[in-house]
Amino acid sequence: MREAWAADIEGRAARFWTPERTRGLLGDKHLVLPPASHGPLLRAMGLLKADASMGPESVRKYMQISHMLTLIEPQLRDLAAVHEEVRVLDLACGNSYLTLLLATSIRKRLAHAGKILGVDRNVRLIEACRERAWRLFLDDILRFEANLIGELDVPAVWRMAFGTNPGDPPVHLLVALHACDTATDDALALGLTLNVEAMAVVPCCQAELARWWAQKSAAPCPAPLSPVWRWPHLRREAAATMTDALRALLLQGCGYRTVPVEFVPSEHTPKNTMIRATRVDEGSPDAFTEYLALRRSLGDPRLHLERAMPPHHRAHLRAAECLA
Protein backbone atom coordinates (compact mmCIF):
# COMPACT_ATOMS: atom_id res chain seq x y z
CA MET A 1 0.00 0.00 0.00
CA ARG A 2 2.57 2.61 1.02
CA GLU A 3 5.00 1.30 -1.59
CA ALA A 4 2.46 1.93 -4.34
CA TRP A 5 1.57 5.35 -2.90
CA ALA A 6 5.24 6.39 -2.74
CA ALA A 7 6.00 5.13 -6.25
CA ASP A 8 2.96 6.96 -7.65
CA ILE A 9 3.79 10.33 -6.10
CA GLU A 10 7.49 9.93 -6.98
CA GLY A 11 6.51 9.52 -10.61
CA ARG A 12 4.06 12.44 -10.54
CA ALA A 13 6.62 14.74 -8.91
CA ALA A 14 9.38 13.76 -11.36
CA ARG A 15 7.09 14.39 -14.33
CA PHE A 16 5.59 17.64 -13.06
CA TRP A 17 8.76 19.29 -11.75
CA THR A 18 10.65 19.62 -14.96
CA PRO A 19 13.90 21.64 -14.90
CA GLU A 20 11.98 24.60 -16.33
CA ARG A 21 9.28 24.48 -13.63
CA THR A 22 11.88 23.99 -10.92
CA ARG A 23 13.79 27.06 -12.12
CA GLY A 24 10.53 28.98 -12.18
CA LEU A 25 9.92 28.06 -8.55
CA LEU A 26 13.43 28.38 -7.16
CA GLY A 27 15.18 30.78 -9.51
CA ASP A 28 18.87 30.67 -8.64
CA LYS A 29 18.23 29.19 -5.16
CA HIS A 30 19.58 25.71 -4.45
CA LEU A 31 17.24 24.36 -1.78
CA VAL A 32 17.89 21.13 0.05
CA LEU A 33 14.51 19.59 -0.81
CA PRO A 34 13.92 19.85 -4.57
CA PRO A 35 10.31 18.81 -5.22
CA ALA A 36 11.20 16.56 -8.14
CA SER A 37 13.08 14.21 -5.79
CA HIS A 38 11.10 14.66 -2.55
CA GLY A 39 7.56 14.10 -3.77
CA PRO A 40 6.39 11.65 -1.06
CA LEU A 41 7.73 13.84 1.77
CA LEU A 42 6.11 17.01 0.43
CA ARG A 43 2.86 15.20 -0.38
CA ALA A 44 2.69 13.69 3.13
CA MET A 45 3.11 17.22 4.52
CA GLY A 46 0.21 18.39 2.38
CA LEU A 47 2.39 20.75 0.31
CA LEU A 48 1.97 18.93 -3.01
CA LYS A 49 -1.42 18.53 -4.63
CA ALA A 50 -2.49 15.25 -6.19
CA ASP A 51 -0.84 16.23 -9.49
CA ALA A 52 2.36 17.22 -7.58
CA SER A 53 1.84 20.95 -8.12
CA MET A 54 2.03 23.52 -5.29
CA GLY A 55 -0.37 26.37 -4.54
CA PRO A 56 0.91 29.82 -3.41
CA GLU A 57 0.48 29.09 0.30
CA SER A 58 2.25 25.75 -0.06
CA VAL A 59 5.11 27.45 -1.91
CA ARG A 60 5.57 29.84 1.03
CA LYS A 61 5.55 26.94 3.48
CA TYR A 62 7.94 24.97 1.28
CA MET A 63 10.42 27.85 1.26
CA GLN A 64 10.15 28.13 5.04
CA ILE A 65 10.80 24.48 5.81
CA SER A 66 13.65 24.27 3.30
CA HIS A 67 15.42 27.21 4.91
CA MET A 68 14.68 25.84 8.37
CA LEU A 69 16.42 22.58 7.52
CA THR A 70 19.36 24.54 6.09
CA LEU A 71 19.79 26.22 9.49
CA ILE A 72 19.43 23.10 11.64
CA GLU A 73 21.21 20.52 9.49
CA PRO A 74 24.72 21.78 10.40
CA GLN A 75 23.92 20.94 14.03
CA LEU A 76 22.86 17.44 12.94
CA ARG A 77 26.01 17.05 10.89
CA ASP A 78 28.23 18.06 13.80
CA LEU A 79 26.45 15.57 16.06
CA ALA A 80 26.71 12.79 13.47
CA ALA A 81 30.48 13.34 13.38
CA VAL A 82 30.83 12.38 17.06
CA HIS A 83 27.92 10.01 17.77
CA GLU A 84 27.18 6.64 16.21
CA GLU A 85 23.48 7.36 16.65
CA VAL A 86 22.06 10.89 16.77
CA ARG A 87 19.13 11.24 19.18
CA VAL A 88 16.69 14.12 18.65
CA LEU A 89 13.73 15.34 20.70
CA ASP A 90 11.13 17.52 18.94
CA LEU A 91 8.84 19.24 21.43
CA ALA A 92 5.43 20.67 20.49
CA CYS A 93 5.89 18.86 17.18
CA GLY A 94 2.39 19.71 15.92
CA ASN A 95 1.89 18.44 12.38
CA SER A 96 5.46 17.06 12.42
CA TYR A 97 6.82 19.11 9.51
CA LEU A 98 10.11 19.69 11.30
CA THR A 99 10.23 16.15 12.69
CA LEU A 100 9.86 14.66 9.23
CA LEU A 101 12.54 16.99 7.89
CA LEU A 102 15.00 15.93 10.57
CA ALA A 103 14.31 12.25 9.95
CA THR A 104 14.76 12.74 6.20
CA SER A 105 18.02 14.59 6.79
CA ILE A 106 19.46 11.90 9.06
CA ARG A 107 18.33 8.96 6.93
CA LYS A 108 18.79 10.23 3.38
CA ARG A 109 21.05 13.27 3.37
CA LEU A 110 23.49 12.33 6.13
CA ALA A 111 23.03 8.54 5.77
CA HIS A 112 23.53 8.20 9.51
CA ALA A 113 21.89 6.22 12.29
CA GLY A 114 19.45 8.12 14.45
CA LYS A 115 16.29 8.15 16.50
CA ILE A 116 13.83 11.02 16.71
CA LEU A 117 11.00 11.41 19.20
CA GLY A 118 8.22 13.89 18.50
CA VAL A 119 6.09 15.02 21.44
CA ASP A 120 2.87 17.03 21.43
CA ARG A 121 -0.04 17.31 23.83
CA ASN A 122 -2.61 16.85 21.04
CA VAL A 123 -3.44 13.12 20.79
CA ARG A 124 -5.19 13.55 17.43
CA LEU A 125 -2.13 15.17 15.90
CA ILE A 126 0.12 12.45 17.30
CA GLU A 127 -1.93 9.77 15.54
CA ALA A 128 -1.70 11.68 12.26
CA CYS A 129 2.07 12.09 12.71
CA ARG A 130 2.50 8.37 13.24
CA GLU A 131 0.66 7.68 10.02
CA ARG A 132 2.90 10.09 8.09
CA ALA A 133 6.05 8.48 9.50
CA TRP A 134 4.76 5.02 8.51
CA ARG A 135 3.78 6.20 5.02
CA LEU A 136 7.29 7.60 4.46
CA PHE A 137 9.09 4.46 5.75
CA LEU A 138 10.49 6.51 8.65
CA ASP A 139 8.63 4.79 11.47
CA ASP A 140 11.70 2.76 12.47
CA ILE A 141 13.66 5.89 13.45
CA LEU A 142 10.81 8.33 14.07
CA ARG A 143 8.22 7.88 16.83
CA PHE A 144 5.58 10.13 18.40
CA GLU A 145 4.08 10.31 21.87
CA ALA A 146 1.44 12.54 23.47
CA ASN A 147 2.67 14.42 26.52
CA LEU A 148 3.01 17.87 28.06
CA ILE A 149 6.46 19.45 27.90
CA GLY A 150 6.42 20.47 31.54
CA GLU A 151 5.56 16.91 32.65
CA LEU A 152 7.82 15.01 30.25
CA ASP A 153 9.95 12.18 31.64
CA VAL A 154 12.22 11.77 28.63
CA PRO A 155 13.81 8.37 29.45
CA ALA A 156 10.40 6.86 30.27
CA VAL A 157 8.68 8.24 27.17
CA TRP A 158 11.66 7.25 25.02
CA ARG A 159 11.41 3.65 26.27
CA MET A 160 7.67 3.71 25.57
CA ALA A 161 8.26 4.93 22.02
CA PHE A 162 11.28 2.84 20.99
CA GLY A 163 11.29 -0.02 23.48
CA THR A 164 14.90 0.74 24.42
CA ASN A 165 16.71 2.98 26.87
CA PRO A 166 17.71 6.27 25.23
CA GLY A 167 21.26 6.21 26.54
CA ASP A 168 23.25 8.82 28.42
CA PRO A 169 22.70 11.57 27.53
CA PRO A 170 19.22 10.62 26.35
CA VAL A 171 19.09 13.42 23.74
CA HIS A 172 21.75 15.20 21.69
CA LEU A 173 19.58 17.79 19.90
CA LEU A 174 16.39 19.38 21.22
CA VAL A 175 14.13 21.35 18.88
CA ALA A 176 10.82 23.15 19.36
CA LEU A 177 9.00 24.90 16.52
CA HIS A 178 6.43 27.50 17.58
CA ALA A 179 5.95 26.24 21.14
CA CYS A 180 3.52 28.87 22.35
CA ASP A 181 4.42 31.50 24.96
CA THR A 182 6.18 29.92 27.97
CA ALA A 183 6.14 26.46 26.35
CA THR A 184 9.32 27.59 24.61
CA ASP A 185 10.82 28.27 28.05
CA ASP A 186 9.76 24.81 29.20
CA ALA A 187 11.50 23.33 26.16
CA LEU A 188 14.71 25.28 26.81
CA ALA A 189 14.62 24.41 30.51
CA LEU A 190 14.26 20.73 29.63
CA GLY A 191 17.22 21.01 27.29
CA LEU A 192 19.27 22.51 30.12
CA THR A 193 18.13 19.76 32.49
CA LEU A 194 19.11 17.08 29.98
CA ASN A 195 22.38 18.91 29.26
CA VAL A 196 21.79 18.48 25.53
CA GLU A 197 24.58 19.37 23.16
CA ALA A 198 22.46 21.54 20.88
CA MET A 199 19.08 23.27 20.78
CA ALA A 200 17.08 25.07 18.10
CA VAL A 201 13.79 26.72 19.01
CA VAL A 202 11.41 29.03 17.17
CA PRO A 203 9.42 30.95 19.81
CA CYS A 204 5.78 31.83 19.29
CA CYS A 205 3.35 34.25 20.94
CA GLN A 206 5.73 35.47 23.65
CA ALA A 207 3.07 37.01 25.89
CA GLU A 208 4.57 36.64 29.36
CA LEU A 209 6.62 39.85 29.37
CA ALA A 210 3.86 41.79 27.61
CA ARG A 211 1.37 40.74 30.29
CA TRP A 212 3.80 41.79 33.00
CA TRP A 213 4.36 45.18 31.34
CA ALA A 214 0.59 45.67 31.01
CA GLN A 215 0.26 45.30 34.78
CA LYS A 216 3.21 47.62 35.40
CA SER A 217 1.81 50.31 33.09
CA ALA A 218 -0.89 51.07 35.66
CA ALA A 219 1.67 51.69 38.43
CA PRO A 220 1.72 55.27 39.79
CA CYS A 221 5.51 55.68 39.40
CA PRO A 222 6.47 56.13 35.72
CA ALA A 223 9.41 54.19 34.31
CA PRO A 224 11.57 54.94 31.24
CA LEU A 225 9.76 52.33 29.17
CA SER A 226 6.25 53.32 30.31
CA PRO A 227 5.24 54.57 26.83
CA VAL A 228 6.10 51.20 25.34
CA TRP A 229 4.20 49.42 28.10
CA ARG A 230 1.15 51.64 27.58
CA TRP A 231 0.43 50.90 23.92
CA PRO A 232 -0.60 47.28 23.23
CA HIS A 233 0.98 46.95 19.77
CA LEU A 234 4.36 48.33 20.82
CA ARG A 235 4.17 46.34 24.03
CA ARG A 236 3.69 43.06 22.16
CA GLU A 237 6.39 43.77 19.57
CA ALA A 238 8.99 44.96 22.06
CA ALA A 239 8.19 42.18 24.51
CA ALA A 240 8.78 39.47 21.89
CA THR A 241 12.20 40.87 20.98
CA MET A 242 13.26 41.45 24.57
CA THR A 243 12.04 38.00 25.65
CA ASP A 244 14.25 36.35 23.04
CA ALA A 245 17.20 38.54 24.05
CA LEU A 246 16.75 37.53 27.69
CA ARG A 247 16.45 33.85 26.72
CA ALA A 248 19.62 34.03 24.64
CA LEU A 249 21.58 35.60 27.51
CA LEU A 250 20.34 32.99 29.96
CA LEU A 251 21.44 30.21 27.61
CA GLN A 252 24.86 31.83 27.23
CA GLY A 253 25.12 32.05 31.00
CA CYS A 254 24.39 28.34 31.17
CA GLY A 255 27.26 27.52 28.81
CA TYR A 256 25.71 27.62 25.33
CA ARG A 257 26.97 29.57 22.34
CA THR A 258 23.67 31.17 21.33
CA VAL A 259 22.66 32.97 18.14
CA PRO A 260 19.16 34.31 17.39
CA VAL A 261 18.67 34.32 13.60
CA GLU A 262 15.89 35.08 11.14
CA PHE A 263 14.76 31.71 9.83
CA VAL A 264 12.21 32.98 7.30
CA PRO A 265 11.70 36.47 5.84
CA SER A 266 9.19 38.63 7.72
CA GLU A 267 6.86 38.79 4.72
CA HIS A 268 6.10 35.10 5.24
CA THR A 269 5.46 35.24 8.99
CA PRO A 270 6.25 37.66 11.84
CA LYS A 271 7.20 34.65 14.00
CA ASN A 272 10.52 34.33 12.27
CA THR A 273 13.23 34.16 14.94
CA MET A 274 15.14 30.96 15.58
CA ILE A 275 17.36 30.63 18.65
CA ARG A 276 20.21 28.20 17.98
CA ALA A 277 22.36 27.11 20.90
CA THR A 278 25.38 24.81 21.14
CA ARG A 279 26.90 23.73 24.45
CA VAL A 280 30.49 24.95 24.74
CA ASP A 281 31.49 25.28 28.41
CA GLU A 282 30.34 25.38 32.03
CA GLY A 283 28.76 28.79 31.76
CA SER A 284 29.43 32.50 31.34
CA PRO A 285 29.12 34.77 34.39
CA ASP A 286 29.48 37.75 32.04
CA ALA A 287 26.35 36.67 30.14
CA PHE A 288 24.43 36.41 33.42
CA THR A 289 25.67 39.92 34.31
CA GLU A 290 24.37 41.19 30.94
CA TYR A 291 21.10 39.39 31.53
CA LEU A 292 20.65 41.05 34.93
CA ALA A 293 21.42 44.50 33.50
CA LEU A 294 18.92 44.03 30.68
CA ARG A 295 16.34 42.63 33.08
CA ARG A 296 16.64 45.70 35.33
CA SER A 297 16.29 48.05 32.35
CA LEU A 298 13.04 46.30 31.42
CA GLY A 299 11.51 46.77 34.87
CA ASP A 300 13.11 43.70 36.50
CA PRO A 301 10.74 40.94 35.29
CA ARG A 302 11.42 37.28 36.06
CA LEU A 303 10.97 35.16 32.96
CA HIS A 304 9.54 31.66 33.17
CA LEU A 305 12.85 30.32 31.84
CA GLU A 306 14.72 31.92 34.73
CA ARG A 307 12.40 30.20 37.19
CA ALA A 308 12.42 26.88 35.33
CA MET A 309 16.20 26.52 34.87
CA PRO A 310 17.91 23.65 36.73
CA PRO A 311 18.89 24.57 40.31
CA HIS A 312 22.63 24.75 39.68
CA HIS A 313 22.14 27.29 36.89
CA ARG A 314 19.80 29.34 39.07
CA ALA A 315 22.45 29.27 41.81
CA HIS A 316 25.05 30.65 39.38
CA LEU A 317 22.61 33.39 38.35
CA ARG A 318 22.00 34.31 42.00
CA ALA A 319 25.76 34.47 42.56
CA ALA A 320 26.09 36.87 39.64
CA GLU A 321 23.24 38.93 41.09
CA CYS A 322 25.00 39.19 44.44
CA LEU A 323 28.12 40.49 42.72
CA ALA A 324 26.22 42.99 40.56
RAUR-V530950 format. One record per residue. RES is the residue in three letters. PSI is psi in degrees with one decimal (NA if undefined). Layout:
res:RES psi:PSI
res:RES psi:PSI
This chain:
res:MET psi:-57.1
res:ARG psi:-29.5
res:GLU psi:-44.7
res:ALA psi:-40.8
res:TRP psi:-46.8
res:ALA psi:-43.5
res:ALA psi:-38.7
res:ASP psi:-49.1
res:ILE psi:-30.3
res:GLU psi:-44.3
res:GLY psi:-43.1
res:ARG psi:-43.8
res:ALA psi:-41.9
res:ALA psi:-37.3
res:ARG psi:-40.9
res:PHE psi:-45.2
res:TRP psi:73.9
res:THR psi:164.1
res:PRO psi:-36.4
res:GLU psi:-44.7
res:ARG psi:-38.5
res:THR psi:-41.7
res:ARG psi:-36.6
res:GLY psi:-32.5
res:LEU psi:-46.1
res:LEU psi:-20.3
res:GLY psi:-128.5
res:ASP psi:8.3
res:LYS psi:145.7
res:HIS psi:87.2
res:LEU psi:158.1
res:VAL psi:-9.8
res:LEU psi:66.2
res:PRO psi:131.8
res:PRO psi:-27.0
res:ALA psi:-28.3
res:SER psi:5.6
res:HIS psi:36.5
res:GLY psi:-52.3
res:PRO psi:-42.3
res:LEU psi:-48.9
res:LEU psi:-31.3
res:ARG psi:-41.9
res:ALA psi:-31.8
res:MET psi:-10.3
res:GLY psi:13.3
res:LEU psi:-28.2
res:LEU psi:139.0
res:LYS psi:179.2
res:ALA psi:-32.0
res:ASP psi:6.4
res:ALA psi:6.4
res:SER psi:169.8
res:MET psi:132.8
res:GLY psi:170.9
res:PRO psi:-42.4
res:GLU psi:-38.3
res:SER psi:-35.1
res:VAL psi:-43.4
res:ARG psi:-44.6
res:LYS psi:-39.3
res:TYR psi:-44.5
res:MET psi:-40.3
res:GLN psi:-51.4
res:ILE psi:-32.4
res:SER psi:-44.4
res:HIS psi:-36.6
res:MET psi:-44.5
res:LEU psi:-36.7
res:THR psi:-36.1
res:LEU psi:-34.6
res:ILE psi:-28.6
res:GLU psi:-35.2
res:PRO psi:-34.2
res:GLN psi:-41.8
res:LEU psi:-42.6
res:ARG psi:-41.0
res:ASP psi:-40.2
res:LEU psi:-38.8
res:ALA psi:-25.8
res:ALA psi:-19.1
res:VAL psi:-6.4
res:HIS psi:135.3
res:GLU psi:-33.3
res:GLU psi:123.5
res:VAL psi:125.7
res:ARG psi:127.7
res:VAL psi:139.5
res:LEU psi:120.6
res:ASP psi:110.5
res:LEU psi:145.1
res:ALA psi:51.0
res:CYS psi:-18.1
res:GLY psi:-125.4
res:ASN psi:1.9
res:SER psi:20.6
res:TYR psi:-53.4
res:LEU psi:-40.5
res:THR psi:-44.0
res:LEU psi:-37.4
res:LEU psi:-45.0
res:LEU psi:-41.3
res:ALA psi:-41.4
res:THR psi:-40.5
res:SER psi:-48.6
res:ILE psi:-45.3
res:ARG psi:-47.3
res:LYS psi:-38.2
res:ARG psi:-40.7
res:LEU psi:-18.5
res:ALA psi:49.6
res:HIS psi:157.1
res:ALA psi:145.1
res:GLY psi:165.5
res:LYS psi:138.4
res:ILE psi:130.7
res:LEU psi:120.4
res:GLY psi:134.4
res:VAL psi:133.7
res:ASP psi:152.5
res:ARG psi:-14.4
res:ASN psi:108.1
res:VAL psi:-38.3
res:ARG psi:-43.3
res:LEU psi:-39.0
res:ILE psi:-42.2
res:GLU psi:-41.4
res:ALA psi:-37.9
res:CYS psi:-40.5
res:ARG psi:-39.0
res:GLU psi:-40.3
res:ARG psi:-43.6
res:ALA psi:-42.6
res:TRP psi:-45.0
res:ARG psi:-30.9
res:LEU psi:11.4
res:PHE psi:32.1
res:LEU psi:4.0
res:ASP psi:-10.0
res:ASP psi:-27.5
res:ILE psi:-9.5
res:LEU psi:119.5
res:ARG psi:159.2
res:PHE psi:141.8
res:GLU psi:147.0
res:ALA psi:126.1
res:ASN psi:161.2
res:LEU psi:140.6
res:ILE psi:-45.6
res:GLY psi:-14.9
res:GLU psi:13.9
res:LEU psi:122.0
res:ASP psi:96.3
res:VAL psi:-50.0
res:PRO psi:-41.0
res:ALA psi:-44.8
res:VAL psi:-34.9
res:TRP psi:-44.8
res:ARG psi:-38.6
res:MET psi:-39.8
res:ALA psi:-45.6
res:PHE psi:-12.9
res:GLY psi:11.2
res:THR psi:160.0
res:ASN psi:142.2
res:PRO psi:-22.4
res:GLY psi:-176.1
res:ASP psi:111.2
res:PRO psi:156.9
res:PRO psi:-25.1
res:VAL psi:138.8
res:HIS psi:-40.1
res:LEU psi:129.1
res:LEU psi:130.6
res:VAL psi:153.0
res:ALA psi:115.4
res:LEU psi:114.3
res:HIS psi:41.6
res:ALA psi:123.0
res:CYS psi:134.7
res:ASP psi:-122.1
res:THR psi:-2.9
res:ALA psi:-31.1
res:THR psi:-40.5
res:ASP psi:-39.5
res:ASP psi:-39.6
res:ALA psi:-45.8
res:LEU psi:-40.7
res:ALA psi:-37.5
res:LEU psi:-41.0
res:GLY psi:-39.3
res:LEU psi:-40.8
res:THR psi:-40.3
res:LEU psi:-9.3
res:ASN psi:43.8
res:VAL psi:156.5
res:GLU psi:-27.3
res:ALA psi:150.3
res:MET psi:149.3
res:ALA psi:115.7
res:VAL psi:146.1
res:VAL psi:100.9
res:PRO psi:159.5
res:CYS psi:136.6
res:CYS psi:53.8
res:GLN psi:91.8
res:ALA psi:-12.4
res:GLU psi:-50.9
res:LEU psi:-37.8
res:ALA psi:-40.4
res:ARG psi:-41.5
res:TRP psi:-42.2
res:TRP psi:-38.1
res:ALA psi:-39.5
res:GLN psi:-39.8
res:LYS psi:-27.6
res:SER psi:-20.8
res:ALA psi:-2.2
res:ALA psi:146.4
res:PRO psi:-28.0
res:CYS psi:116.0
res:PRO psi:151.6
res:ALA psi:161.4
res:PRO psi:-33.7
res:LEU psi:12.4
res:SER psi:-40.7
res:PRO psi:-38.4
res:VAL psi:-39.9
res:TRP psi:-28.3
res:ARG psi:-36.1
res:TRP psi:120.1
res:PRO psi:-44.1
res:HIS psi:-49.9
res:LEU psi:-35.9
res:ARG psi:-46.0
res:ARG psi:-45.4
res:GLU psi:-47.3
res:ALA psi:-38.6
res:ALA psi:-38.7
res:ALA psi:-46.2
res:THR psi:-45.3
res:MET psi:-34.4
res:THR psi:-45.1
res:ASP psi:-34.6
res:ALA psi:-43.0
res:LEU psi:-42.0
res:ARG psi:-44.4
res:ALA psi:-41.0
res:LEU psi:-38.4
res:LEU psi:-42.8
res:LEU psi:-39.9
res:GLN psi:-40.9
res:GLY psi:-29.2
res:CYS psi:3.3
res:GLY psi:20.3
res:TYR psi:131.8
res:ARG psi:118.0
res:THR psi:133.9
res:VAL psi:112.3
res:PRO psi:129.9
res:VAL psi:156.9
res:GLU psi:122.2
res:PHE psi:-16.8
res:VAL psi:151.6
res:PRO psi:151.1
res:SER psi:-20.2
res:GLU psi:-19.3
res:HIS psi:-44.5
res:THR psi:141.5
res:PRO psi:-14.4
res:LYS psi:73.0
res:ASN psi:22.6
res:THR psi:128.3
res:MET psi:133.3
res:ILE psi:112.8
res:ARG psi:135.7
res:ALA psi:137.1
res:THR psi:128.0
res:ARG psi:129.5
res:VAL psi:-28.2
res:ASP psi:-167.5
res:GLU psi:-16.9
res:GLY psi:162.7
res:SER psi:103.5
res:PRO psi:-33.2
res:ASP psi:-38.5
res:ALA psi:-40.2
res:PHE psi:-38.0
res:THR psi:-42.2
res:GLU psi:-41.0
res:TYR psi:-47.0
res:LEU psi:-39.1
res:ALA psi:-43.8
res:LEU psi:-42.4
res:ARG psi:-44.6
res:ARG psi:-39.7
res:SER psi:-22.8
res:LEU psi:7.6
res:GLY psi:6.4
res:ASP psi:49.2
res:PRO psi:161.9
res:ARG psi:105.0
res:LEU psi:155.6
res:HIS psi:-37.8
res:LEU psi:-40.3
res:GLU psi:-40.8
res:ARG psi:-26.9
res:ALA psi:-8.4
res:MET psi:154.1
res:PRO psi:151.2
res:PRO psi:-39.9
res:HIS psi:-32.7
res:HIS psi:-39.5
res:ARG psi:-36.9
res:ALA psi:-40.3
res:HIS psi:-36.8
res:LEU psi:-41.5
res:ARG psi:-38.3
res:ALA psi:-41.5
res:ALA psi:-35.5
res:GLU psi:-37.5
res:CYS psi:-30.7
res:LEU psi:-16.3
res:ALA psi:NA
